[in-house]
Amino acid sequence: MKQSITVTDNRSGETLEIPIENGGVAAHDFSRAVPGVWFYDPGFMATAMAESAITYIDGDAGILRYRGYPIEQLAEHSTYLEVAYLLNHGELPTADQSAAWNEEITYHTYIHENVRKRFLEGFNYDAHPMGMLVSAVAAMSTYYKDAKELNDPETLHRQVVRLIAKMPTLAAACHRFSVGMPFVYPDNSLEYAQNFLSMMWKVAEPHYVPNPVLAHALDVLFILHADHEQNCGTTAMRIVGSSHGDPYSATAAATAALYGPRHGGANEAVVKMLTKIGSLDNVNSYIESVKEGKVLLEGFGHRVYKNFDPRATIIKKTADDVFAVTGKNPLLDIALKLEEVALKDDYFVSRHLYPNVDFYSGLIYQAMGFPMEMFTVLFAIPRTSGWLAHFQELLDQDVKIARPRQLYIGAEVRDYVPMAQRT
């Protein structure tokens, strides 16, 4: 079967055959066939803005792979730092490479004292941790002026390491400030997720020892959130990166995109929904309200996945492990009942509305003690490694600066009217 399409411009009668490569057609080829006509695609619903070798998603089959490795295998066997290496280097590390990578990340966990004392402490006492994080990441570009040297691989690698290493430190610092608790320095004798938990929860003990089950659960969640192809935050990262902005500025832009509730606020919305439902007795009536279009069923369905979200299966098992330690989240029974009722109802099944990764992640975070204001911050920490992989990939590809077209729908040319004559 021939891998091409034929386009006919009915205005001129001219016909052009366009090859299909990697499941897509090149827009510049289409423009040759129909000059002066642009694709109109709000939200990039059917437009590929990049060629990428990082993450593969088949939404119909429920497949997610990082660099070819199924997410199920990585979640079961890998660690977050190993996955971060995979995303940014293209291959799983050898034992020596893994040891060197972990040592590098550990060495760079500390943040400059001025970032904490003069910058973070300058926020209002009730500042949102995510707003603080966006600003702090952007501010780091002023501390590492070599970050603009994008053509030097060694210098660029140093920024990648710094960002992956410092995001948990910044995130914990933002939380501690927002609740009026003193800053906790990194404990580099601990592993990545353990160190973050120490910086979050340590009070007066000389050495904080995280629960290994909770630390492992957090590491799995970090793996699941490390990358997800061309989402809103990654697109923001790529667009700023295409201008050759430094990695900190580009990561701040991606973090700002994640701050929007339509992108990074889904698990918080799930917890609020379950709290609103309140009891098992109200589940059926809530389902009916959803079908009547009065309320939303948060945590169900996905823009990409049309049958099931492969991360949701993994996260449900992780939830069981966490609740065995923390005790069951009181909202869990409502969530399970909601899932059971919805998956038996053709209204939801026919619309491909299945639980996604956000349906259980908020319950896990809440059971571990994280306030809802930190949920999006917990998303930003692991996604940083994915963003940086995309940043480096676009530099390697020498991608042109992003400059989409528009379809103008405003007024035609008109003459200036003096103020006294305006009605």
C-alpha positions as CSV (number, residue, x, y, z in Angstrom):
1,M,0.0,0.0,0.0
2,K,1.4,3.4,-1.0
3,Q,2.2,5.6,2.0
4,S,1.0,9.0,0.6
5,I,-2.0,11.3,0.1
6,T,-3.0,13.2,-2.9
7,V,-4.2,16.8,-2.5
8,T,-6.2,18.7,-5.2
9,D,-6.5,22.5,-5.0
10,N,-10.0,23.0,-6.5
11,R,-9.2,26.7,-7.1
12,S,-6.5,25.8,-9.6
13,G,-7.1,22.2,-10.4
14,E,-3.5,21.4,-9.5
15,T,-2.8,18.0,-7.8
16,L,0.2,17.0,-5.6
17,E,1.1,13.7,-4.0
18,I,2.5,14.1,-0.5
19,P,4.4,11.2,1.3
20,I,3.3,10.0,4.7
21,E,6.3,9.7,7.0
22,N,6.1,8.4,10.6
23,G,2.4,8.7,10.5
24,G,2.4,12.4,9.4
25,V,2.6,14.7,6.4
26,A,4.9,17.7,6.2
27,A,3.0,21.0,6.4
28,H,5.5,22.6,3.9
29,D,4.5,19.9,1.3
30,F,0.8,20.6,1.9
31,S,1.5,24.4,1.4
32,R,3.1,23.6,-2.0
33,A,-0.2,21.9,-3.0
34,V,-2.5,24.6,-1.7
35,P,-0.4,27.8,-1.3
36,G,-1.7,30.5,1.0
37,V,-3.7,28.1,3.1
38,W,-2.8,27.3,6.7
39,F,-3.9,24.5,9.0
40,Y,-6.4,25.7,11.6
41,D,-5.9,23.5,14.7
42,P,-6.7,25.1,18.1
43,G,-5.0,23.2,20.9
44,F,-2.8,21.3,18.4
45,M,-5.4,18.5,18.4
46,A,-4.1,17.1,15.1
47,T,-0.8,18.8,14.6
48,A,2.6,17.3,15.3
49,M,5.0,20.2,16.4
50,A,8.0,18.0,16.9
51,E,9.8,14.8,16.0
52,S,10.9,13.1,19.2
53,A,12.5,9.9,20.2
54,I,11.8,10.3,24.0
55,T,8.3,9.1,24.8
56,Y,5.9,6.9,22.7
57,I,2.2,6.9,23.5
58,D,-0.5,4.8,21.8
59,G,-3.7,6.1,23.3
60,D,-6.0,3.5,21.7
61,A,-3.9,0.6,23.0
62,G,-3.0,2.2,26.4
63,I,0.7,2.1,25.8
64,L,3.3,4.4,27.3
65,R,7.0,3.9,26.8
66,Y,10.1,5.9,27.7
67,R,12.8,5.5,25.0
68,G,11.1,2.2,24.1
69,Y,10.9,0.8,27.6
70,P,7.3,0.0,28.8
71,I,6.3,2.2,31.8
72,E,5.1,-1.0,33.6
73,Q,8.7,-2.4,33.5
74,L,10.3,0.8,34.6
75,A,7.9,1.3,37.5
76,E,8.5,-2.2,38.7
77,H,12.3,-2.5,38.3
78,S,13.8,1.0,37.9
79,T,14.3,4.1,40.1
80,Y,13.4,7.7,39.3
81,L,17.1,8.8,38.9
82,E,17.7,5.9,36.5
83,V,14.7,6.9,34.5
84,A,15.9,10.5,34.5
85,Y,19.2,9.3,33.1
86,L,17.4,7.2,30.4
87,L,15.3,10.2,29.3
88,N,18.3,12.5,29.1
89,H,20.9,10.2,27.7
90,G,18.8,7.8,25.6
91,E,19.9,4.6,27.2
92,L,19.7,3.0,30.6
93,P,22.9,3.6,32.6
94,T,25.5,0.9,33.3
95,A,26.4,0.4,37.0
96,D,29.3,2.8,36.7
97,Q,27.2,5.4,34.8
98,S,24.4,5.1,37.4
99,A,26.8,5.6,40.3
100,A,28.4,8.6,38.7
101,W,25.0,10.1,37.8
102,N,23.6,9.6,41.3
103,E,26.7,11.2,42.8
104,E,26.4,14.2,40.5
105,I,22.7,14.7,41.4
106,T,23.5,14.3,45.1
107,Y,26.3,16.8,44.9
108,H,24.1,19.5,43.5
109,T,21.1,19.3,45.8
110,Y,21.9,22.4,47.8
111,I,20.5,25.8,46.6
112,H,22.4,29.1,46.9
113,E,21.7,30.7,50.3
114,N,20.6,33.9,48.7
115,V,17.8,32.0,46.9
116,R,16.4,30.9,50.2
117,K,17.2,34.0,52.4
118,R,16.6,36.8,50.1
119,F,14.4,35.4,47.4
120,L,12.0,32.8,48.8
121,E,11.7,34.6,52.2
122,G,10.6,37.7,50.2
123,F,7.2,36.2,49.4
124,N,4.1,36.9,51.4
125,Y,3.6,34.4,54.2
126,D,0.6,32.8,52.5
127,A,2.1,32.5,49.0
128,H,1.2,29.4,47.0
129,P,4.1,26.9,46.8
130,M,3.7,26.5,43.1
131,G,3.9,30.2,42.5
132,M,7.0,30.4,44.5
133,L,8.5,27.4,42.6
134,V,7.9,29.0,39.2
135,S,9.6,32.2,40.3
136,A,12.5,30.5,42.1
137,V,13.3,28.3,39.0
138,A,13.4,31.4,36.8
139,A,15.5,33.3,39.3
140,M,18.2,30.5,39.2
141,S,19.2,31.6,35.7
142,T,20.7,34.7,37.3
143,Y,22.8,32.6,39.6
144,Y,24.2,30.3,36.9
145,K,25.2,32.7,34.1
146,D,27.0,29.9,32.2
147,A,23.5,28.4,31.5
148,K,23.2,30.5,28.4
149,E,26.2,28.6,26.8
150,L,23.9,26.1,25.1
151,N,26.6,25.0,22.5
152,D,28.9,23.6,25.2
153,P,27.7,20.0,26.0
154,E,29.5,19.9,29.4
155,T,28.0,23.2,30.5
156,L,24.5,22.2,29.4
157,H,24.9,18.9,31.2
158,R,25.7,20.8,34.4
159,Q,22.5,22.7,34.1
160,V,20.5,19.5,33.6
161,V,22.1,18.0,36.7
162,R,21.5,21.2,38.7
163,L,17.8,21.4,37.9
164,I,17.0,17.7,38.5
165,A,19.0,17.9,41.8
166,K,17.6,21.2,43.1
167,M,13.9,20.9,42.3
168,P,13.1,18.8,45.4
169,T,15.1,21.2,47.5
170,L,13.2,24.2,46.1
171,A,9.9,22.4,46.4
172,A,10.4,21.5,50.0
173,A,11.6,25.0,50.8
174,C,8.5,26.5,49.3
175,H,6.3,24.2,51.4
176,R,8.2,24.9,54.6
177,F,7.9,28.7,54.1
178,S,4.2,28.5,53.3
179,V,3.5,26.7,56.6
180,G,5.9,28.8,58.7
181,M,8.5,26.0,59.3
182,P,12.3,26.5,59.1
183,F,14.2,25.4,56.0
184,V,15.8,21.9,56.1
185,Y,19.0,21.3,54.3
186,P,19.4,18.3,52.0
187,D,20.7,15.1,53.6
188,N,22.9,13.6,51.0
189,S,23.2,10.3,52.7
190,L,19.6,9.7,51.6
191,E,18.3,8.7,48.2
192,Y,16.4,11.1,46.0
193,A,12.8,10.5,47.2
194,Q,14.0,9.9,50.7
195,N,15.9,13.2,50.8
196,F,12.8,15.1,49.6
197,L,10.7,13.5,52.3
198,S,13.4,14.5,54.9
199,M,13.3,18.1,53.7
200,M,9.5,18.1,53.8
201,W,8.9,16.5,57.2
202,K,12.0,16.7,59.4
203,V,11.3,18.6,62.6
204,A,14.0,18.2,65.4
205,E,15.3,14.7,65.0
206,P,19.1,14.6,64.2
207,H,18.5,12.3,61.2
208,Y,15.1,11.8,59.5
209,V,14.5,8.2,58.5
210,P,11.7,8.0,55.9
211,N,9.4,5.0,55.8
212,P,10.8,2.9,52.9
213,V,7.4,1.9,51.6
214,L,6.4,5.6,51.3
215,A,9.7,6.6,49.8
216,H,9.4,3.8,47.2
217,A,5.8,4.8,46.4
218,L,6.9,8.4,45.8
219,D,9.8,7.2,43.6
220,V,7.2,5.2,41.5
221,L,5.0,8.2,41.2
222,F,8.0,10.3,40.1
223,I,8.7,7.6,37.4
224,L,5.1,7.8,36.2
225,H,5.2,11.6,35.9
226,A,8.7,11.9,34.4
227,D,7.5,12.5,30.9
228,H,4.3,12.4,28.8
229,E,5.2,13.4,25.3
230,Q,4.0,16.8,23.9
231,N,1.7,18.0,26.7
232,C,1.1,21.7,27.5
233,G,4.1,22.0,29.8
234,T,6.5,20.3,27.5
235,T,5.2,22.4,24.6
236,A,6.0,25.5,26.7
237,M,9.4,24.1,27.4
238,R,10.0,23.5,23.7
239,I,8.7,26.9,22.6
240,V,11.0,28.8,25.0
241,G,13.8,26.4,24.2
242,S,13.4,27.1,20.5
243,S,14.3,30.8,21.2
244,H,17.5,29.4,22.9
245,G,16.4,30.7,26.3
246,D,18.4,29.1,29.1
247,P,17.2,25.8,30.7
248,Y,16.1,27.6,33.9
249,S,13.9,30.1,32.0
250,A,12.5,27.4,29.8
251,T,11.8,25.1,32.9
252,A,10.1,28.0,34.6
253,A,7.8,28.5,31.6
254,A,7.0,24.8,31.6
255,T,6.3,24.9,35.4
256,A,4.1,27.9,34.9
257,A,2.1,26.0,32.3
258,L,1.8,23.1,34.8
259,Y,0.5,25.6,37.4
260,G,-2.7,26.0,35.3
261,P,-5.5,23.9,36.8
262,R,-6.4,22.4,33.4
263,H,-2.9,20.9,33.2
264,G,-1.5,20.1,36.7
265,G,-4.5,20.5,38.9
266,A,-6.4,17.3,38.0
267,N,-5.6,15.2,41.1
268,E,-6.5,18.2,43.4
269,A,-9.8,18.4,41.6
270,V,-10.4,14.6,42.3
271,V,-9.9,15.1,46.0
272,K,-12.2,18.0,46.1
273,M,-14.8,16.0,44.1
274,L,-14.6,13.0,46.5
275,T,-14.9,15.4,49.5
276,K,-17.9,17.0,47.9
277,I,-19.6,13.6,47.3
278,G,-19.0,12.9,51.0
279,S,-20.3,9.3,51.4
280,L,-21.0,6.1,49.5
281,D,-24.7,6.9,49.6
282,N,-24.2,9.9,47.4
283,V,-22.2,8.2,44.6
284,N,-25.1,7.1,42.4
285,S,-26.8,10.5,42.6
286,Y,-23.4,12.2,41.7
287,I,-23.0,9.8,38.7
288,E,-26.5,10.9,37.5
289,S,-25.6,14.5,37.9
290,V,-22.5,13.9,35.7
291,K,-24.7,12.3,33.0
292,E,-27.0,15.3,33.2
293,G,-24.1,17.6,32.6
294,K,-24.4,19.3,35.9
295,V,-21.0,18.3,37.3
296,L,-17.8,16.8,36.1
297,L,-16.3,13.4,36.8
298,E,-12.8,14.4,37.7
299,G,-10.0,11.9,37.1
300,F,-11.7,10.1,34.3
301,G,-10.8,10.2,30.7
302,H,-7.7,11.6,29.0
303,R,-7.0,13.6,25.9
304,V,-4.6,10.9,24.6
305,Y,-5.7,7.6,26.2
306,K,-9.0,6.3,24.8
307,N,-9.3,2.9,26.6
308,F,-7.2,3.1,29.7
309,D,-4.3,5.0,31.2
310,P,-1.5,2.5,31.8
311,R,-0.2,4.6,34.7
312,A,-3.6,4.3,36.5
313,T,-3.2,0.5,36.9
314,I,0.3,1.0,38.4
315,I,-0.8,3.8,40.7
316,K,-3.7,1.8,42.1
317,K,-1.3,-0.9,43.3
318,T,0.9,1.8,44.7
319,A,-2.1,3.2,46.6
320,D,-2.6,-0.2,48.2
321,D,1.0,-0.2,49.4
322,V,0.7,3.3,50.8
323,F,-2.5,2.8,52.6
324,A,-1.2,-0.4,54.3
325,V,1.3,2.0,56.0
326,T,-0.8,5.2,56.5
327,G,-4.2,3.7,57.0
328,K,-6.9,3.9,54.4
329,N,-7.7,7.4,53.1
330,P,-11.4,7.9,54.1
331,L,-12.1,9.0,50.6
332,L,-10.8,5.8,49.1
333,D,-14.1,3.9,49.5
334,I,-15.9,6.7,47.7
335,A,-13.3,6.5,44.9
336,L,-13.6,2.8,44.5
337,K,-17.4,2.9,44.4
338,L,-17.3,5.8,41.9
339,E,-15.0,3.8,39.7
340,E,-17.1,0.6,40.0
341,V,-20.4,2.4,39.1
342,A,-18.9,4.4,36.2
343,L,-17.2,1.4,34.6
344,K,-20.5,-0.5,34.5
345,D,-22.3,2.4,32.9
346,D,-22.4,2.5,29.1
347,Y,-22.6,6.3,29.3
348,F,-18.9,6.4,30.5
349,V,-17.7,3.2,28.7
350,S,-19.0,4.4,25.3
351,R,-17.2,7.7,25.8
352,H,-13.9,6.0,26.8
353,L,-14.0,7.6,30.3
354,Y,-11.7,5.4,32.4
355,P,-9.7,6.4,35.6
356,N,-6.5,8.2,34.7
357,V,-3.3,8.7,36.7
358,D,-4.8,11.6,38.6
359,F,-7.7,9.6,40.0
360,Y,-5.6,7.9,42.7
361,S,-2.5,10.1,42.9
362,G,-4.2,12.8,45.0
363,L,-5.4,10.2,47.5
364,I,-1.9,8.8,47.8
365,Y,-0.4,12.3,48.3
366,Q,-3.0,13.2,50.9
367,A,-2.5,10.0,52.8
368,M,1.3,10.7,52.9
369,G,0.6,14.1,54.5
370,F,1.0,16.4,51.5
371,P,-1.3,19.4,51.5
372,M,-3.3,19.9,48.3
373,E,-1.3,23.0,47.5
374,M,1.7,20.8,47.0
375,F,0.1,18.3,44.5
376,T,1.2,20.3,41.4
377,V,4.6,20.9,42.9
378,L,4.9,17.1,43.3
379,F,4.1,16.9,39.6
380,A,6.8,19.5,38.6
381,I,9.7,17.7,40.5
382,P,9.8,14.6,38.3
383,R,8.6,16.2,35.1
384,T,11.7,18.4,35.1
385,S,13.8,15.5,33.8
386,G,11.4,15.0,30.9
387,W,11.3,18.7,30.1
388,L,15.1,18.8,30.0
389,A,15.3,15.8,27.7
390,H,13.0,17.6,25.3
391,F,15.1,20.8,25.6
392,Q,18.3,18.9,24.7
393,E,16.6,17.1,21.9
394,L,15.4,20.3,20.2
395,L,18.9,21.8,20.5
396,D,20.4,18.6,18.9
397,Q,17.8,18.9,16.1
398,D,18.6,22.7,15.6
399,V,14.8,23.3,15.6
400,K,13.7,26.6,14.2
401,I,12.2,29.2,16.6
402,A,8.5,28.5,17.2
403,R,6.4,30.9,15.2
404,P,2.9,29.5,14.4
405,R,0.6,31.1,11.9
406,Q,-2.8,32.6,12.6
407,L,-6.1,33.0,10.7
408,Y,-6.9,36.7,11.0
409,I,-10.6,37.4,11.9
410,G,-10.4,41.1,12.8
411,A,-11.5,44.2,11.1
412,E,-10.5,45.2,7.5
413,V,-8.4,48.3,7.0
414,R,-10.0,51.5,8.4
415,D,-9.0,55.1,9.0
416,Y,-8.2,56.7,12.3
417,V,-11.1,58.6,13.8
418,P,-10.4,61.6,16.0
419,M,-11.8,61.2,19.5
420,A,-14.4,64.0,19.1
421,Q,-16.0,62.2,16.2
422,R,-16.2,58.8,17.8
423,T,-19.6,57.4,18.8
